Amino acid sequence: MNWTTTAYLSLGAMIGVASGIGGFTFVYAKGYSYLTNDPAACANCHIMSDQYEGWTRSSHHAVAVCNDCHTPHNFVGKWSTKALNGFWHSYYFTTGTFPEPIRIGERSRKITEEACRSCHQGITQAIEGPHRGGEKESCIRCHDDVGHQ
C-alpha cells in the first residue's frame, strides 16, 4: 500500500471511530431530547434534577419552560445558546469539574435577566422609570428562586 492510501484509510478509520463514539454518546445521553422544548430533557443529567424538581413546583411551571428563561427569544440566539451550553454541560459533566450546587454563568445570567424583562416588561419599566437614571436592578438578584424553588 502506498502512503496516500494508508493516509486515507487512517483518516477514514478516525472519522468512523469518532462518528461511532459520537453517535453512541448522542443516543445514550438522549442528545436528541435537547432539540425539543421539553423541560424533562434538562433533567437527563442527574445534576439538573433539583432544578427540574424546583421548576415543577415554581410559579412559572404553568407559563414557561426552560428555554423561555434560559435561551434568547430569537432563532439564532436560542440554537447557538443551546449548542454552546450543551457542549460545556457535556464537557463539565464528563470531566466532573462542575461546582455543586451548580451555578449560573454570567452569559446565562444575562440571558435570564433579559427573559425576565421581556415577559414582565410592564412591571420592570414601572420600577426602573426615569427616576432611577437608567440604572437597572437585577431581577434575579432578589427573585433567584422564582423559576427553581
Helices and strands as residue ranges (DSSP letters): H 3-28, G 31-35, G 39-43, G 46-48, H 49-56, H 66-70, H 75-95, H 106-119, H 121-127, G 130-132, H 139-142
